[in-house]
Structures are given as structure tokens and as C-alpha cells.
């Protein structure tokens, strides 16, 4: 599963593993776009592209963010509940 929007606890609650090595991948980490691109490249190289993406409490997609671009081009909204959205491939 891929969780966006500062919700790393979702992996524990759903008994799933993150697509990245990190359970949390905030955009403001040092390394910014380059780090997030490296995380995405690694996920794709390891063939860990998840079927679902949970998005929560996010102010919106940033067009410069490689992870956000990937989600927008490979996933579509399936369900919405409160502050969370479920997107699928």
C-alpha cells in the first residue's frame, strides 16, 4: 500500500507493508524532490507498486512532486470517507 498525507499508522491498522522503505515520506524532508524521486525509482525497481493508495489530510497534489505525479497518472479515486480517500490502479 502507498499512504500519502502523514498517515503512517495506516500500515499498522491494515496489516500491510509500505511500498517504500519508509512508512512516512513527508515532502519537506531534506533532499526534497530528489529524495522523493529516488524513493519512487526504488519502489519501481523492486516491483513494489501497490494496488491501492490511501490519501489523507493532504492539502493537495503538488505538480513538482514525483510521487504525486505518479499517483495522479496511475491511480483513480475509488472511495472517500471523511479526511481519507482510497485510490486504486
C-alpha positions in Angstrom: 0.0 0.0 0.0 1.0 3.6 -0.6 -0.1 6.1 2.1 0.2 9.8 1.4 -0.6 12.7 3.7 1.2 12.0 7.0 -0.7 8.8 7.9 2.0 6.1 8.5 -0.3 4.4 11.1 -2.5 3.1 8.2 0.1 0.4 7.6 -0.3 -1.0 11.1 -4.1 -0.7 11.0 -4.4 -2.5 7.7 -1.6 -5.0 8.4 0.2 -4.0 5.1 3.7 -3.1 4.2 4.7 0.2 2.8 5.7 0.4 -0.9 8.8 2.5 0.2 11.4 1.6 2.8 9.9 4.5 4.8 6.4 4.5 6.4 6.4 8.2 6.3 7.6 10.3 3.3 6.9 14.0 4.0 7.7 16.4 1.2 9.6 18.7 3.5 12.4 16.2 4.2 15.9 17.3 3.4 16.6 16.2 -0.2 13.1 17.3 -1.3 12.3 16.3 -4.9 15.5 14.4 -5.5 14.9 12.2 -2.5 11.3 11.6 -3.4 12.3 10.7 -6.9 14.9 8.2 -5.6 12.2 6.6 -3.3 9.8 6.3 -6.3 12.6 4.9 -8.6 13.5 2.3 -5.9 9.9 1.3 -5.4 9.5 0.7 -9.2 12.9 -1.1 -9.4 11.8 -3.5 -6.6 8.4 -4.0 -8.4 6.6 -2.9 -5.2 4.0 -0.8 -7.0 0.9 -1.1 -4.7 -2.6 -1.8 -5.9 -4.0 0.9 -3.6 -3.1 4.3 -2.3 -4.7 5.9 0.7 -4.6 9.7 0.8 -5.3 11.6 4.0 -5.1 15.2 5.3 -3.2 16.4 2.3 -3.6 20.0 1.2 -3.5 19.0 -2.5 -1.2 17.5 -5.1 2.0 19.3 -5.9 2.9 19.0 -9.6 6.6 19.1 -8.9 6.4 16.1 -6.6 7.3 12.9 -8.4 5.3 10.7 -6.0 2.2 12.9 -6.5 2.7 12.8 -10.3 2.9 9.0 -10.2 -0.3 8.7 -8.2 -2.2 11.0 -10.5 -1.1 9.2 -13.6 -1.5 5.6 -12.3 -4.4 5.7 -9.8 -8.0 6.7 -9.7 -10.3 7.6 -6.8 -12.4 4.6 -5.5 -13.9 5.8 -2.2 -14.0 8.8 0.1 -14.6 8.7 3.8 -14.1 11.8 6.0 -10.5 13.0 5.6 -9.4 9.9 3.6 -9.6 8.8 0.0 -8.9 5.4 -1.4 -7.4 5.3 -4.9 -6.8 2.1 -7.0 -4.9 1.2 -10.0 
